[in-house]
């Protein structure tokens, strides 16, 4: 019995170690491809950047429901630049992807949910434990993809979910340095984020929250984002820069799903879109 327990614990430790090293290599790879000075691209005035938790480091395109969300938003709002690609918004070489493809080789087509969860877990560790370094690299990566705005009356909107919200927040202090007059906004459907210093730099934060998203609610309690404890979160709330907006019956993984709500007679994606359109962000 002791031998079995030892084998199981060793296997768990090796999996944790491998996914941690995999995540660090992934970070190092795209960080090396992001110059510290933004390269010139097509100037923009209003930009929308989609960013979510990166569960598969070899993913080259967004999921169909994510693409539908962005397409619907682009039909309603006048946005001149949209980044609708998986972070880090660039393609790795086949040589670089070899280690990241190991899980795909073992599991053929799709990654198991527990591997995707571990990838998101280690990204959260980077966000919370290495905010200054990780956030700066995310900001440089974004600026080299999107370039600089063409006017002082510009607006950069992050549309985020999962740990993508924490990644967006981590980048804001550095984006503020390059884009001092640009309005920085985050629209987060669900999402888990902690006491990020980026909350001091966000101009407007809309946290869309389903009443059955218990994971996000639990994270909020654990990370002390409560009104009786002074934090960057409560400061942003008091200044009306952070608003929590109810979306209906969404669970943690349901915001973009086509699951039909019997009470509200619409799909979860429709409810999320209606909530976003009600914000009048532009």
N, C-alpha and C positions, 0 to 999 in steps of 0.2 A: 504493500500500500504506500509506504514511504517513497519507494522508487517511482511509482506512478505520479505521486504528487511532485516529486523533484523534476521529473520529465516534463510535466505540464507547466510548472513554474518556469523552467528553463526555456521552453518553447515560447511562452508569453514574453519573457524578457528579451529573447532574440528578435521576436517580431517587433516589439517596442523599439529596440535598438536599431533595427534595420529601417523602419519607417522614419525614425528620427534622423538617421544619417541620410536617408533618401531626401527628406525635406530640406536638410541643410545643403546638400548638393544641388538641389533644385534652386534654392535661394542664391547660392553662389553662382550658378550658371547664368541666370538672367541678370544678376547684379553686375557681372562682368561685361554683359552686353549693353549696359545702360551708362553712357557717358554722363559725367557730372554736370555738363553744360548742355541745356536743351538744344537740339538740332532744329533748324528752320523747317517748318511745315506750313501747310495752308492755314493762314490766320483764321480764327473763329471768334464769334461773339457769344454764342450760347452752345455749350457742349454737354452732352450726356455720356457718362461713362458707366458701363455696367460692370459690376464686380461682385463676385460671390465667393463662398468658400471653395477652394481648389481641391476637389476630392480625387481627381485623376490628373496626374502631372503630364500625361500624354494627350490630353483632350485638345483637339484642334478647332472645334466649333461648339457653340452653345447648344443646349438642349432645345428641342422644338418649342416647348412652352416658354422658355426664356426669350427665344426669337419672336414668338407671337406677342409677348408682353411688350417688347421694345418696338415692334412694328406698329402696334396699336397706339402707343404713346407718340411715336413719330408722326402719325396721321392727325393727331389732335394739336400738338404743340409745334411751334416753329423753331426747330433745333437745327442748326447748320452743320454740326459735327457730332457724330454718334460713334462711340467705340463699342461695338457689339462682338467682342471676341473674348475667349477665356484669358484671364490674367496668366502670364505677363504680357499679353498682347503682341507676342512675337513667336515665331516657330523655331524650335531647336533643331540642330542637325541630327541625323540618324545615329551618328556616333555618340552624341550626348544622350540620346533617348534610350540607349541600350539598357541601362540600369533601371530606368523608369518603366520599361516595358516588361520587367520580370513578372509583375503581378498579372499582366495581360497574358503572358505566356502560360503561367500556371493555371489561370482561370479562363483561358481561351478568349472570350469576347468582353465580358463586363466584369468590372471589379466587384468583389463582395462588399456588402455594406460596411462591414467592420473595418476593412482597409480604408475605405473612403472616410469613415469616422476618425480613424487614427491620423490620416492626413490633415483633416480639419483640426484635430486636437493639437497637433504639433504646430500648426499655424497660429493657433490661439496662444500657445506657449511663447512663440516668437513675438506676437503682438504685446503680450503682457510683460515678458521678461526682457525683451530687447527692443523696446518701442523706438528709442532714438535711432538705432541703426536700421532696423527693419522699415520704419516709417520713412526715413530719408531715402532708402533705396526704392521704395514704392513710389515716392514722389518723383524721383529722377526717372524711373521707368515710365511713368505716366507722361511726364513733360516731354520726353523724347519720342513718345508715340503721338501726342496730341499737339505739341508745339505751344506757342504763346498766343494769347488773344490779340485781336486787331484793334481793340478799343478799351478804354478804361471802364466802360459800362458793360462789362462781360459777366457771364454767369457760368459756373462749372457745377453740374449736377451729378452726383453719384447716385445710381440706382443699385441698391445692394441687398443681399440676403446672406444668411448664415454668418460665417466669420468674415465675409467680405465687408461687413459694416465696420468691424474692428480694424481691418486693413485700411479702409478709407479714412477712418478717424486718425489712425497712426500717421498718415501722410499729410494731414492738414497743416500742422505747424510749419512744415517745410514748403508746402504749396503756398502758404501765406507769404513766405519770403520772396518767391518768384512772382506771385500774382497778388500783390498787395491791395489792388483795387478791384479784384475779382470777387464776386459774391460766391461763396462756397456753400453748397446745399447738399444734404444727404436725405434720400428717401429710402428707408430701410423697411422691407417687408419681413416682419419677424426680426431675426438677427440677434446675436448675443454679443454684447460689448460691455466692457467694464469701466474702470475709472480712467479712461483715456484722456490725456491732456489735450487731445484734439477737440474735445468738447468745448474747450475755451476758444477755439478758433473757428468753429462752424458758425455760419451766419444764420442758417435755418436747418433744423433737423426734424424730419417727420418720421416718427417711429410707428409704423403700421403694425397693429398687434391684434391677433385673433383671440377671442375669449377662451379658446381651448388650447392655446399655445403655452402649455405648462412649462416647457423647457425654457422658453424665454423669460417667463415669470419667475421660475426658480433661480435662473442665473441672475436676475435683477436683485433678488433677495440676498443671494450669496455674496454678490459683489457690492452690497451695501448702497445700491442706488435708491435710497429712500429719503423722503422729505425731512425726516428728523435728524439726518446726519449730513453735515455740509460736505458736498463733493462737487466736482466739476459738473456732474449730472444735475444735481439739484440747483446749482447756480444757473445752468443753461435753462432749466425749467422756469426758474424765477424770473429770468430775463425774457421769457417767451420765445427763446430761440429753439427750444426743444418742446415739441408737442407730441403726445401719444394719441394716436388716432385709431379708434376701433374699426376693424374690418368685418366683423361678424363672427362666424363659427370656425374660423380657420384653426387647424392644428399646426404644429411646428413645420411639417413638410408639405402643407396643403395650399400655400398661398398661390401657387401657379398651377395647381392641379385642375383637371376637368371633372373632378368629383362634384356631383350635383347636391346643392343644399336644399333639403326638403322644406325647411322653414322659410328660406329667402328666395327659393325658386330660381336660383341662378347657379352657375358653376363658381368654384372658388376663384378661378382666374378672373371671371367677370366681376366678382365682388372686389377683388384687389384693384382692378383697373378703375372701377367706379370710384373707389376711395381716392386713388391717385388723381383722377380728373377733378374731384371735388376740392382739391387743395389749391387750385389756381396758381400753380407755381410760376407761370409766365404771364 
